[in-house]
Amino acid sequence: MIEVVAALIRSGDKFMICRRPAHKARGRLWEFAGGKVEPGESKEEALIRECREELGVALLLGSVFAEAEYAYPDTAVHLTLFSAAIAEGTPQKLEHSDIRWITAEEIPQYEFCPADREFLDKIRAAKN
């Protein structure tokens, strides 16, 4: 099982989602910024590194918002979603094909990676 970390980056009542490039696995689907935890890294270190590489931003990490496991046909992941805010920088599309800031009400307008869907339910529930 692969350890994956992601950031629930909030700004006011919106949160950031990123669209995977077409050539990657689960291409064109939306996800939270993040990636794989490399050997020797903590989850927090991995998430800070991934967001610097993918978005060009420094993060201020909060607590774990949620965790989930999901088995794709090609891999199984344990995903940890951290609450986060941008400490420094403006998000850039260094890895993703698009970046959006959306509200919980706008979630149904986007097709997300299956592993993220449980998190979306929790975001909607937290809003109510």
C-alpha positions in Angstrom: 0.0 0.0 0.0 1.3 3.4 -1.0 1.3 6.2 1.6 -0.1 9.4 0.0 -0.6 12.8 1.5 -2.8 15.7 0.4 -3.6 19.2 1.5 -7.1 20.7 2.1 -5.9 24.2 1.4 -8.6 26.7 2.4 -9.0 30.4 1.8 -12.2 31.8 3.3 -15.1 29.6 2.3 -13.2 28.0 -0.6 -10.7 25.2 -1.0 -8.2 24.4 -3.7 -8.5 21.6 -6.1 -6.1 20.6 -8.8 -6.7 18.8 -12.2 -4.4 15.9 -13.0 -2.6 16.1 -16.4 -4.1 14.0 -19.2 -1.0 11.8 -19.5 -1.0 10.6 -15.9 -3.0 7.8 -14.2 -6.5 9.2 -13.5 -5.8 11.9 -16.0 -8.1 14.9 -16.1 -9.7 14.1 -12.7 -9.6 16.6 -9.9 -7.7 16.0 -6.7 -6.2 17.7 -3.7 -2.5 18.8 -4.0 -0.1 16.3 -2.6 1.6 13.1 -3.5 3.6 10.1 -2.3 5.5 9.9 0.9 9.2 9.0 0.0 11.3 6.7 2.2 12.6 8.6 5.3 10.0 11.4 5.1 7.3 12.1 7.5 3.8 12.7 6.1 4.2 16.4 6.9 7.6 16.7 5.2 6.2 14.9 2.1 3.2 17.2 1.9 5.3 20.4 2.2 7.8 19.1 -0.4 5.0 18.0 -2.8 3.2 21.4 -2.6 6.5 23.2 -3.2 7.2 21.1 -6.2 3.6 21.0 -7.7 2.4 24.5 -6.8 5.4 26.6 -5.8 4.0 27.4 -2.4 5.0 27.0 1.2 2.3 25.5 3.4 1.3 26.0 7.0 0.0 22.5 8.0 -2.8 21.9 10.5 -4.2 18.7 11.8 -5.3 15.6 9.9 -8.7 16.3 8.4 -9.4 12.7 7.3 -7.8 9.5 6.3 -9.0 6.8 3.8 -7.8 3.7 2.0 -8.7 3.0 -1.6 -7.8 0.2 -4.0 -7.4 1.3 -7.6 -7.0 -1.4 -10.3 -3.3 -0.6 -10.5 -2.4 0.3 -6.9 -3.7 0.7 -3.4 -3.3 3.9 -1.4 -3.6 5.1 2.2 -4.4 8.8 1.9 -4.0 11.3 4.6 -5.7 14.7 4.1 -4.2 17.6 6.2 -5.9 20.9 6.8 -3.5 23.6 5.4 -3.1 27.2 4.4 -0.6 28.9 2.1 2.1 30.5 4.1 4.1 31.9 1.2 3.7 32.1 -2.6 1.0 32.1 -5.2 -0.1 28.7 -6.5 1.3 27.9 -10.0 0.4 25.1 -12.4 3.8 23.4 -12.2 2.4 19.9 -12.3 -1.4 20.2 -12.8 -3.4 21.2 -15.9 -5.7 23.5 -13.8 -6.1 24.9 -10.3 -9.5 26.1 -8.9 -10.8 27.5 -5.7 -14.3 26.0 -5.0 -16.9 26.0 -2.3 -18.4 22.9 -0.8 -21.6 23.6 -2.8 -19.6 23.4 -6.1 -18.2 19.9 -5.5 -20.8 18.1 -7.7 -19.6 20.2 -10.7 -16.2 18.4 -10.7 -15.1 14.7 -11.3 -12.7 13.8 -8.6 -10.3 10.8 -8.2 -12.2 8.0 -6.5 -9.9 8.0 -3.4 -10.9 11.6 -2.7 -14.7 11.1 -2.7 -14.9 10.2 0.9 -13.1 13.4 1.8 -15.6 15.4 -0.3 -18.5 14.0 1.8 -16.8 15.1 5.0 -16.1 18.6 3.6 -19.8 18.9 2.7 -20.9 17.6 6.1 -18.5 20.0 7.9 -20.2 22.9 6.0 -23.6 22.0 7.3 
